[in-house]
């Protein structure tokens, strides 16, 4: 079980991504804070993001340094 006080979550996202917004809302509803990194604003290429997260699409979610994947993967992780 994840502790909302000690769990570190990073979401790699873009402003136009609907699944990114849904993932952020889901985490907030579950009581988790997160760090958001807008890959376009930060000039991070998808290849650079993939080297950090193992995924080319947004959102990419990392929990406690473990790449989880996208929104559907996040839902599976929380089951």
C-alpha positions in Angstrom: 0.0 0.0 0.0 1.3 3.4 -0.9 1.6 6.1 1.7 0.4 9.5 0.4 2.8 11.3 2.6 6.0 9.5 1.5 5.3 8.4 -2.0 7.1 10.4 -4.7 5.2 10.6 -8.0 6.4 12.3 -11.2 4.1 12.8 -14.2 5.6 13.7 -17.6 2.8 15.5 -19.5 1.8 18.1 -21.9 -0.9 20.8 -21.6 -3.0 19.4 -24.4 -3.1 15.8 -23.1 -6.5 14.7 -21.8 -5.2 11.5 -20.2 -2.6 13.6 -18.3 -5.4 15.7 -16.8 -7.3 12.6 -15.9 -4.2 11.0 -14.3 -3.5 14.1 -12.2 -7.2 14.3 -11.1 -7.1 10.6 -10.2 -4.0 11.0 -8.0 -5.3 14.2 -6.4 -8.6 12.4 -5.6 -6.6 9.5 -4.0 -4.8 12.1 -1.8 -1.4 12.0 -3.6 0.7 14.9 -4.4 3.0 14.8 -7.5 5.5 16.6 -9.5 4.5 17.5 -13.0 7.0 17.9 -15.8 5.6 19.4 -19.0 7.9 17.9 -21.6 7.2 20.6 -24.2 7.8 23.5 -21.8 11.0 21.8 -20.5 12.1 21.0 -24.0 12.4 17.3 -23.2 12.1 15.1 -26.4 10.0 12.0 -26.4 13.3 10.0 -26.7 14.7 11.6 -23.6 11.5 11.0 -21.7 11.5 7.3 -22.9 15.1 6.9 -21.5 13.8 8.0 -18.1 10.4 6.4 -18.1 10.4 3.6 -20.7 7.5 5.2 -22.6 7.1 7.5 -25.6 3.6 8.7 -25.0 2.2 11.1 -22.4 1.4 10.8 -19.6 4.3 8.8 -18.3 4.1 8.2 -14.5 7.0 7.3 -12.2 6.3 6.2 -8.7 9.2 6.0 -6.2 11.7 5.9 -9.1 9.8 3.1 -10.8 8.3 3.8 -14.3 4.7 2.8 -14.2 3.5 3.8 -17.7 0.5 5.8 -18.7 -2.9 6.4 -17.2 -4.3 2.8 -17.7 -1.1 1.5 -16.2 -1.6 3.8 -13.2 -5.1 2.4 -12.7 -3.7 -1.2 -12.7 -1.0 -0.1 -10.3 -3.6 1.1 -7.8 -5.8 -2.1 -8.0 
